[in-house]
Amino acid sequence: MKILKALLVIFALLFSFGAHAAEYTVQAFTTFGGLELESNIVHATTASVDIYAGISHVDGATSFDLYETAGTVENSITLHNSLDVPVRFVISQPGTPFDWPLVIPGHRQLSVPLPN
């Protein structure tokens, strides 16, 4: 747990270096029912946001989507995995070379602190 906290602090410092705006993008990837799935990209522009990964089935097609809601943890992106399988979320900040991949186990969540 100490390693994860240290990595989150490093993440916050790296993403704040040279940043002009507090905009982040989040995309997710998973394997579900033998299918490799890639989600839509969510643009998080507020200081606090919750992002949920979910799967829907419509007319025989499987869709893997991210949904954004108002945040429950101040100055954080909270990633929610509502699936039974692990989901790899990738947080990026436009204009920087950094991508932060985080694997969240099934039915778990993780809050990632953002720089002030």
N, C-alpha and C positions, 0 to 999 in steps of 0.2 A: 504494500500500500504506500510506503514511503517513496518507493521508486516511481509509482504512478503520480504522486503529488509533485515530485521533483520534475518529472517530465512535463506536467501541466504548467508549472512555473516557467520552464524553458520555452514551452510552446507560446505562452503569453508574451514573453520577452522577444522571441523571434518574430512574432507576428506584429508587434508594435514597432519594430525597427523600420523606419522609413515609411510608415503607413500614413496615408493622408485622410482616409475615411474609415469608419468602423463598418466596413462591409465585408461579409464573409460568404463564401458559397459552400454548400454542403451537398454531397451526393453519396449514395449508398449502393452497396453491392452485396449479393448473397446467392446461395444455391438453394433452391427450393423445389422439391419434387423432381429432381434430376435436371432442372433448368437453371442456367446461370442467368441471373437477373441484374439489371442496372436500373436505378431509379432516375427520376427527374432531378434537376438541379434546383435547390432552394437558395434564394438570395436573402441572407439574414442581414438586415440593415439596422436593427434596433439593438440596444444594449442588453436585452434579455429576451431570449426566444427558446421555445421548446419545439423540437422537431421529432416527429413520429414516423417510423418506418412501418408500412403496412402492405398487405397483399389483398387484391380484390380479383374476383373472377366474374367476368361479364361475357355472356354469349360464348363460353368456351375459351375465352382468352384470359391469360393471367397477366395482371398488371402489378408492378412493384412501385409504390409511390411514397414520397415524403410529403408530410403535411406539417405546416407551420402554425403554431398558436402563440399567444402571448406567453412570455416567460414566467416561470415560477421561481427561478433563482436569479437574483440581481447580478448584472454584468456577466452573464454566462449563456452559453449555448448548451441546452440540456438535450441529449440524444436519447430517444426512447426506442427500444426494439420490442415491438409487439408480437414478433414471430417466435416460433419454437426453436429456430435455428439461429446461429450467430449471424450478425450483420456487420459488414465493414463500412464504417462511415469515413468519408474523407472531407476534412475541413480545409479550405484554401482561402487565401486572401488575395484578391486581384492586385496585380502590380508587384507582387513579391514572388520569389521562387519557391516558397514553402508550401508543402502539402502535409497535412497531419492525418495519417490513417489511424483510426481507432476501431478495434473490434469489440462489439458489445454482445455478450451472450444473450440467448433467448430470454425474453421477458425481463430484461434488465434496463437500467438507464444510467447515464453518466453525465454529470455537469462539468463542462469545460469552462474555466474562468477566462474572461476576456480582459485585456489591459484597459485601464481607466483612461 
